Amino acid sequence: MGETKPAARDSKAIFKSQTRRRFLRGTLGTAASVTVIAAASGVAAAHFPVRLDIDIQPKNEANFIDLDEHKSVAVAVHPTEFLNSDGERETFDPTAEAVRYRFGSRFALDDGEGARPVGDGEVMTVEGENGDGHDALVLTFPVAKTGLDGGEETAWLYWERDESGEHGYAGVDSVRIYGTGTATRDAESEASERELFELFRRLITALTTSG
C-alpha cells in the first residue's frame, strides 16, 4: 500500500480531538447504532451493513465541509471488531485491507457513485488517554465527486469487499455542510465545455485539411 507512518507527535496533533470524540461516540453508541441501522434499509443495508468506525475531517470536531472552498475531505478509518453474518467475531483492520472505498452522500453511494480516494491513504497512529493507541488509515477524497449538496447531516463511507463493488461494509459520521458546490460544478462545466470546443476545433481542422 506504500503506507507512511509519521512521528507520534504529528499524529497526536492531527488527532488531538479524537479521544474525546470517540468517547462521546461510544457513550451514545447503542442509540446511534439503532438509528443508523434502521436508516440503512433495503439492498444497501444488506450489502453494506454498518460496521466501519470512521471520523470525517479528523482535524476539526465539527466535521465541517465547505463545498465551495474545500477541494478535498479527509476520512479516518479505525479498526473495528464485530459479529459477522455467520455469528463469528471479525476484525476489520483498514491498514491491512484493500483500498476500495467510496465516500459521499448516501444517495450517491447507493447509486454506485461517490468519490474514490486519492492514492492509498496514510497510516497514522492514534493515541489514547491511557497511553495505548492504534493505527488508522486516513484517506483523502475529492469533494466535487461526493454528491454532497449542502442538505446532508451525515456522510457515508463504503468499503467494497471485492472488485465487483456489490458487497462490503459501511460507516457513517455526522457532518456540517457549508456552501452549495455551485462554484466547483460551474468550473468543471466550463472546463468540459472548453475541452469539447477544442475537440470540435481539431475535428474541423482535420476535415478541412483532408479535403
ZINOR-V324531 format. One line per field, one symbol per residue. phi: phi as a letter, one per 30 degrees, with the letter a starting at -180 (. if undefined). psi: psi as a letter, one per 40 degrees, with the letter a starting at -180 (. if undefined). Layout:
phi->???
psi->???
This chain:
phi->.idbcddeddddddcdcddddddddddcedddddddddddcidddddbddbdcbbdhddbddhdbcdccddbbcbcccdbbacddcicdbcccddccddbbbbldddddddicjdcddicibcbccccdcidaacbccccbdddcdidbjcccbbbbcccdbddicblbbbbbdbcccibidddddddddddddddddddddddddddddd
psi->efihhiidddddddfdeddddddddddedddddddddddgiadddddgiheihihhgeehdefihhdddhdihihhhiiiiihaeeeihihhhdeeiiggihiaidddddeeaihiihaeaihihhhideeiiihihhihihddedeheeeieiiihhhhdaddeeiaiiiiiiihhiaeeddddddddddddddddddddddddddddd.
